[in-house]
Amino acid sequence: MLNYLIKRFQRKANTNVPPPPPISIAREYLIAGQSTKAVSLLENILHDDPRDAEALNLLGRALFQENLMIEAKEKIRQAIEITPDGPGFHCNMAEVLEGMGDKIGAENAYKTQIKRTPKFEQGYIALSKFYAAAGKGDDVVKTLQKGLQEIPDSDSVRLLLAYYRNYVKDDFRGMLQTLAPLFERNPEHTQAQLYAARAYMALSEYSNCERFLRDIVKREPDHVDALIGLGQLMLTVVKADEGEACLRLALGIDPDNIPAAELLIALFLETNQLERAADLIAVFSHQYPDNPSFYCYKGRLALLTESFDECKLNMLRALEIDPQYIPALEYLANLNLKMGDLEEAITGYKTALAIEPQRPLSNYNYGLALLSAGKFKQGLAHYEWRLQLAYAEGTPFKLRSIFFARLQGTKDIPGWDGKSSLKGKRLLIWGEQGLGDQIMMLRFLRQLRALKPQSIHLMANREIEALAQSTGLLDGTIPIDEWQTDKSASFDLKCSSMSLPYLLKAGLSDLGRSVPYLTPAKDRADRMREVLAGAVKFKHTAVKVGLVWAGNPALADDKLRSIALERLKPLLDIPDIQWVSLQKGACQDDIRNGQWPLLDVMDQCKDFADTAALIECLDLVIAVDTSVIHLAGALGKQSWLFNRAGSEWRWMRNREDSPWYPTVKIFNQGKSERWEDVIQRMIPDLELLVRNHIQTRTNTAS
């Protein structure tokens, strides 16, 4: 700017372009922040004409920049006295008064500007910003609405009103109504389209959001904000590849863009692309050492690689920068929960909620911690916040993906609140989360049936369809992958399977009374007995023990719960046991790759109804925390659970029994304890079970 001004001042005398007037040069000095030069030039102008109101006004502005408040106020007062209707004069006076701490005087000065110059749009903009800084959202909106009444074609006032409807009032419908006249004049107004996209995003109207963002990108392929918005939208609707592509493009155009980097890092962490996440974290944490978010991402990366001390250090560093940085508080609490420090975790979530009580992720995590602590009803209430996670900003990608498709697919069906009558209603229960979770909640079907709905249908994974139908309490099942939104008209109400204990007001002491709530079909059980009897090397007189040693390897925490077969050898070496594999999936190959005394007939199990029939033929089930332990518990089969240190909430902490399944015994892994130690504790119990079995068999024979 300075070089520009110098060139303008050094015009040659023979140029045909007239030099700018001194008042314009002074104004440019002010824009450039060169207030001292502006003061000097304006004083020269006023020397020639002491009643030049514009010069007095600008001099007051320059003196304000110099922090000479009293002198600034006097010059602007003189300008107003000469020209009471001077555009911006009263706004400048308001800024000076505000700088002197006179808030009431400043507000009155802004109002005076609007009253004297009702067509001066900057008056409305300045007063609205004053109200926004004071947290007066209603006054912000009223001021800008008044501005539009006076100047309906002012795009600046209209855009600012849309902005504040979003960020101050959360009035997204009002935001779209505000923008409508602007779109009539200019359908391709980029800033208005960005605002409209944000409103539609907040309203979960994703197709409209996408339409606006793609229109911008089509016209302006390098528009970074539109690309980031489109990337965030794709992540929200669980289209990770498309979201990643948009964010990579945005970061390629603007390599220093923090929002694009944060979204990409979070996605990489959620999708186990840890090297990519580490590379971006390294670059941005170095570039922005005072940004707490990148320390938080460092901590999240360390948590995923089980570097727990490093995780804690990074979260604490983030909180040193910003003691109220909620993601760091949450992940520090998550770390404490994983490490078994339950009370510390609860305290951490409480701290986060004290800062932002309506944050869905904090409420959800707090609910999990309370449930782990056995605070059942309080925990269930907070656990219900998970249903808002699909739409909430900041929800981890994988967690969002659990809920999003099913909530979107059933959005036209009203949710049941647990209070309104179900009598005569057609109810859809949609299966939520994993197979074990869905099996666990089948216990509530009988209680639902007692409320006399016209029908109950379950939308569930195919693997548990037959199992659920075997209860005789459903009018039908719908495979999740076959659900179409046009089926919504067939139902009056819906609810998630995982919400049933909350909606039905279940108590901790009530849960076990329904067990067993599943019974294998007789024909399937008979067939499984024949399969076992015909198996080579099947020991008919031995104790028949089913075994599951591994979960789904695609899950981030699976390595914490799964146990390699080699480590289970001390159990497998105990005599008089017929071990029967209940393992499905890739880990079935573990049996074929070693000389293990395990009978594997799982190829005969096409679904969970078949697995239930196989379990019926056994004396005991021993399993890590997978769907099979839920199935065995629901059948009322004696079962032993290998429970990892960072236990799932349903098993609570430090309990050897389960309120959910009275026949399940829990063998807990202590903090920092190896699985070998847990196995050694299990051996005497298993040897005793074998001895009792032999004794019973002997007594029966005699």
HELIX and SHEET records of a PDB file:
HELIX    1   1 LEU A    2  PHE A    9  1                                   8    
HELIX    2   2 PRO A   22  ILE A   31  1                                  10    
HELIX    3   3 SER A   35  ASP A   48  1                                  14    
HELIX    4   4 ALA A   53  GLN A   65  1                                  13    
HELIX    5   5 MET A   69  ILE A   82  1                                  14    
HELIX    6   6 PHE A   89  GLY A   99  1                                  11    
HELIX    7   7 LYS A  103  ARG A  116  1                                  14    
HELIX    8   8 GLU A  121  ALA A  133  1                                  13    
HELIX    9   9 GLY A  137  GLU A  150  1                                  14    
HELIX   10  10 ASP A  155  TYR A  167  1                                  13    
HELIX   11  11 PHE A  172  ARG A  185  1                                  14    
HELIX   12  12 THR A  190  ALA A  202  1                                  13    
HELIX   13  13 TYR A  206  ARG A  219  1                                  14    
HELIX   14  14 VAL A  224  THR A  236  1                                  13    
HELIX   15  15 ALA A  240  ILE A  253  1                                  14    
HELIX   16  16 ILE A  258  GLU A  270  1                                  13    
HELIX   17  17 LEU A  274  GLN A  287  1                                  14    
HELIX   18  18 PRO A  292  LEU A  304  1                                  13    
HELIX   19  19 PHE A  308  ILE A  321  1                                  14    
HELIX   20  20 ILE A  326  LYS A  338  1                                  13    
HELIX   21  21 LEU A  342  ILE A  355  1                                  14    
HELIX   22  22 PRO A  360  SER A  372  1                                  13    
HELIX   23  23 PHE A  376  TYR A  383  1                                   8    
HELIX   24  24 GLU A  384  GLN A  388  5                                   5    
HELIX   25  25 PHE A  397  GLY A  409  1                                  13    
HELIX   26  26 LEU A  435  MET A  441  1                                   7    
HELIX   27  27 LEU A  442  PHE A  444  5                                   3    
HELIX   28  28 LEU A  445  ARG A  449  1                                   5    
HELIX   29  29 ARG A  462  ILE A  464  5                                   3    
HELIX   30  30 GLU A  465  GLN A  469  1                                   5    
HELIX   31  31 ILE A  480  GLU A  482  5                                   3    
HELIX   32  32 THR A  485  SER A  490  5                                   6    
HELIX   33  33 SER A  497  SER A  499  5                                   3    
HELIX   34  34 LEU A  500  LEU A  503  1                                   4    
HELIX   35  35 LEU A  508  SER A  514  5                                   7    
HELIX   36  36 LYS A  522  ALA A  533  1                                  12    
HELIX   37  37 ASP A  558  ARG A  561  1                                   4    
HELIX   38  38 LEU A  565  LEU A  568  5                                   4    
HELIX   39  39 LYS A  569  LEU A  572  1                                   4    
HELIX   40  40 ALA A  586  GLN A  588  5                                   3    
HELIX   41  41 ASP A  589  ARG A  592  1                                   4    
HELIX   42  42 MET A  602  GLN A  604  5                                   3    
HELIX   43  43 PHE A  608  GLU A  616  1                                   9    
HELIX   44  44 SER A  627  ALA A  634  1                                   8    
HELIX   45  45 TRP A  649  TRP A  651  5                                   3    
HELIX   46  46 TRP A  675  ALA A  701  1                                  27    
SHEET    1   A 4 GLY A 476  PRO A 479  0                                        
SHEET    2   A 4 SER A 455  ALA A 460  1                                        
SHEET    3   A 4 ARG A 426  TRP A 430  1                                        
SHEET    4   A 4 LEU A 493  SER A 496  1                                        
SHEET    1   B 6 LEU A 598  ASP A 600  0                                        
SHEET    2   B 6 ILE A 577  SER A 581  1                                        
SHEET    3   B 6 VAL A 543  VAL A 548  1                                        
SHEET    4   B 6 LEU A 620  VAL A 624  1                                        
SHEET    5   B 6 SER A 639  ASN A 643  1                                        
SHEET    6   B 6 VAL A 664  ASN A 668  1                                        
END                                                                             
